[in-house]
Amino acid sequence: MTSSPEFSELLRSSELRVTQPRIAVLAAVHDHPHASTDALIDAVRRALPEVSHQAVYDSLHTLTTARLIRKIQPAGSTARYESRIGDNHHHVVCRGCGAVADVDCAVGHAPCLSASNSHGFTIDEAEVIYWGTCPACSAQSG
């Protein structure tokens, strides 16, 4: 787990005020990749019992806007958050249980950023979601 001083420095380097809810949310996102907002609220409350739902929501919004965490929301799923940012990775989602895992770009350095037609856009990020069945769900149905 990353320590509070490291989270404090991350906040300062993004010119954000260092607050206990922000530190607790950063820690929860680092400790629970792809967690939902509700799961993060539970995790934050274990470290900071008095924190309000709104403080967690506000922190998630602020940290996402500052690009310290990333929000993903696969179709039909609740929003999830992760601390792996800046490398343009993708995700695989289980159709059965909703489990999410990271998937690196298939070949070379971010080949998905070379669109067949950019329509004049400067592309700096691609969001690819693979759908399938995780090993646990496959075992249950087999």
C-alpha positions in Angstrom: 0.0 0.0 0.0 1.2 3.5 -0.8 1.7 5.6 2.3 -0.1 8.8 3.3 3.0 11.0 2.6 3.1 9.7 -0.9 -0.6 10.4 -1.4 -0.1 13.9 0.2 2.6 14.6 -2.3 0.4 13.4 -5.2 -2.3 15.8 -4.2 0.2 18.7 -3.8 1.8 18.0 -7.1 -1.6 18.3 -8.7 -2.2 21.6 -6.8 -5.0 20.0 -4.7 -5.6 20.7 -1.1 -4.5 17.7 1.1 -7.5 16.5 3.0 -8.1 13.3 5.0 -11.0 12.2 2.7 -8.9 12.6 -0.4 -6.0 10.6 1.1 -8.4 7.9 2.2 -10.1 7.8 -1.2 -6.7 7.6 -3.0 -5.7 4.7 -0.6 -9.0 2.9 -1.2 -8.7 3.2 -5.0 -5.1 2.0 -4.9 -6.0 -0.9 -2.6 -9.2 -1.9 -4.5 -8.7 -1.6 -8.3 -11.9 -1.4 -10.3 -14.1 -0.9 -7.2 -17.5 0.6 -7.4 -18.4 3.8 -5.6 -20.2 1.9 -2.9 -17.3 -0.5 -2.3 -15.0 2.6 -2.1 -17.3 4.3 0.4 -17.1 1.1 2.6 -13.3 1.0 2.3 -12.9 4.7 3.1 -15.1 4.4 6.1 -13.0 1.6 7.5 -10.1 4.1 7.6 -12.2 7.2 8.3 -15.5 6.2 9.9 -16.9 9.7 10.0 -16.6 10.5 6.3 -19.8 11.3 4.5 -21.0 9.8 1.2 -20.8 13.3 -0.3 -17.1 13.7 0.7 -16.3 10.4 -1.0 -18.2 11.4 -4.2 -16.6 14.9 -4.2 -13.1 13.3 -3.7 -13.7 10.8 -6.5 -14.8 13.6 -8.8 -11.8 15.9 -7.9 -9.3 13.1 -8.2 -10.7 12.0 -11.5 -10.7 15.5 -12.9 -7.0 15.9 -11.7 -6.2 12.6 -13.4 -4.9 11.0 -10.3 -7.4 8.2 -10.7 -9.4 6.9 -13.7 -13.2 6.3 -13.9 -14.4 3.5 -16.1 -18.0 2.6 -16.8 -18.6 -0.4 -19.0 -22.0 -0.5 -20.6 -24.7 -1.6 -18.1 -22.3 -1.3 -15.2 -21.8 1.1 -12.3 -18.9 3.4 -12.4 -15.6 1.9 -11.2 -12.3 3.6 -10.3 -8.7 2.6 -10.7 -5.3 4.1 -9.9 -3.6 2.8 -13.0 -3.5 5.9 -15.2 -1.5 7.3 -18.1 -0.7 4.0 -19.9 -3.8 3.7 -22.1 -4.6 0.1 -21.0 -8.0 -1.5 -21.5 -10.3 -3.8 -19.6 -12.0 -7.2 -19.8 -15.4 -7.5 -18.2 -17.2 -10.8 -17.2 -20.8 -10.9 -18.5 -21.7 -13.2 -15.6 -20.4 -11.6 -12.4 -19.1 -8.2 -13.7 -15.5 -8.8 -12.7 -13.1 -6.4 -14.3 -9.4 -6.9 -15.1 -6.7 -4.8 -16.9 -5.6 -5.7 -20.4 -2.5 -4.1 -21.9 -2.6 -2.9 -25.5 -2.2 -5.9 -27.8 0.9 -4.9 -29.8 3.6 -2.3 -29.5 3.2 1.1 -27.8 -0.6 2.0 -27.7 -1.5 0.8 -31.2 -5.1 1.5 -30.5 -4.3 5.2 -30.8 -3.7 4.8 -34.5 -7.3 5.0 -35.7 -8.2 4.1 -39.2 -9.7 7.6 -39.6 -9.1 10.3 -37.0 -11.6 12.7 -38.6 -9.0 15.5 -37.8 -9.0 14.7 -34.1 -5.7 14.5 -32.1 -6.3 11.2 -30.4 -4.7 10.8 -27.0 -6.7 8.0 -25.4 -8.7 4.9 -26.5 -11.2 3.0 -24.4 -11.5 -0.7 -25.4 -13.6 -3.1 -23.4 -13.4 -6.8 -24.0 -16.4 -8.8 -22.9 -16.4 -12.5 -22.0 -16.8 -15.0 -19.1 -14.3 -15.1 -16.3 -12.7 -18.4 -15.2 -14.9 -18.6 -12.0 -18.2 -18.1 -14.0 -17.0 -20.6 -16.7 -16.3 -23.2 -14.0 -19.8 -22.7 -12.6 -21.5 -23.1 -15.9 -19.3 -26.1 -17.0 
